[in-house]
Amino acid sequence: MKKIPEAIFILLITIAPAACAKEAVPIASSWQETLGRSATPQQIASLMKEHFKFEEDKKNFGEADYWQSPAELWSRGAGDCEDFAVFAQEALQRQKIEAYVVSIYGPRDYAHTFVIFKEKGAYQVMNETRLHYCHAASVEEAISRVRPDWIWGAVVRPKGRRGQSIRELRNASVPSAGENFTAFGL
């Protein structure tokens, strides 16, 4: 075996690591770094599909309802509809896109939370990792395009580990819509 001259050896151990480091792909330490500052709704949905799996709060936390922050969801990698919605809203708002977390209720104890965002002057829906281009004139119309049988709902925001109603929503095509918000903790 041939011996490498000391001068070349020193050169290799001082320059080679620096050269390799320049070629290395940086690892993002947070979801904000991964997403960047110019992500589209499609890229946000793709990021969520790639990084998150759906898992009920009961399995994740042993509780019926637990709203994670975007950082918690990023770290854990699993959450339910509220967690996906809160993450999507934050990601969309970082891109200067108007976005709302919406919880809706329907027949047979149906309950679901997703994000409605405004793009090109119309409301669209991001339901977990799926985009629905509704081109709706209102939040209520966007909801009806995705879930026509919804009865009532609310624009919500996280408060502690639960959601808090900001604005009530009613399905105008359902006569008794919106009578019992308090029964659902909103």
VENMOJO-V983546 format. One record per backbone hydrogen bond with DSSP energy under -1.0 kcal/mol. NH is the residue of the N-H (numbers start at 1). CO is the residue of the C=O. If there is no record, write none. Layout:
nh=NH co=CO
nh=NH co=CO
This chain:
nh=9 co=5
nh=10 co=6
nh=11 co=7
nh=12 co=8
nh=13 co=9
nh=14 co=10
nh=15 co=11
nh=16 co=12
nh=19 co=15
nh=20 co=16
nh=21 co=17
nh=22 co=18
nh=24 co=20
nh=34 co=30
nh=35 co=31
nh=36 co=32
nh=44 co=40
nh=45 co=41
nh=46 co=42
nh=47 co=43
nh=48 co=44
nh=49 co=45
nh=50 co=46
nh=51 co=47
nh=52 co=48
nh=53 co=77
nh=55 co=79
nh=60 co=56
nh=61 co=57
nh=67 co=161
nh=73 co=69
nh=74 co=70
nh=75 co=71
nh=76 co=72
nh=77 co=73
nh=79 co=53
nh=84 co=80
nh=85 co=81
nh=86 co=82
nh=87 co=83
nh=88 co=84
nh=89 co=85
nh=90 co=86
nh=91 co=87
nh=92 co=88
nh=93 co=89
nh=94 co=90
nh=96 co=93
nh=97 co=92
nh=100 co=116
nh=102 co=114
nh=103 co=154
nh=104 co=112
nh=105 co=152
nh=106 co=110
nh=110 co=107
nh=112 co=104
nh=114 co=102
nh=115 co=126
nh=116 co=100
nh=117 co=124
nh=118 co=98
nh=119 co=122
nh=122 co=119
nh=123 co=136
nh=124 co=117
nh=125 co=132
nh=126 co=115
nh=127 co=130
nh=130 co=127
nh=132 co=125
nh=134 co=132
nh=136 co=123
nh=142 co=138
nh=143 co=139
nh=144 co=140
nh=145 co=141
nh=146 co=142
nh=147 co=143
nh=150 co=147
nh=151 co=105
nh=152 co=105
nh=153 co=169
nh=154 co=103
nh=155 co=167
nh=156 co=101
nh=157 co=164
nh=159 co=162
nh=162 co=159
nh=164 co=157
nh=166 co=155
nh=167 co=155
nh=169 co=153
nh=171 co=151
nh=174 co=171
nh=177 co=174
nh=184 co=181
nh=185 co=182
nh=186 co=181
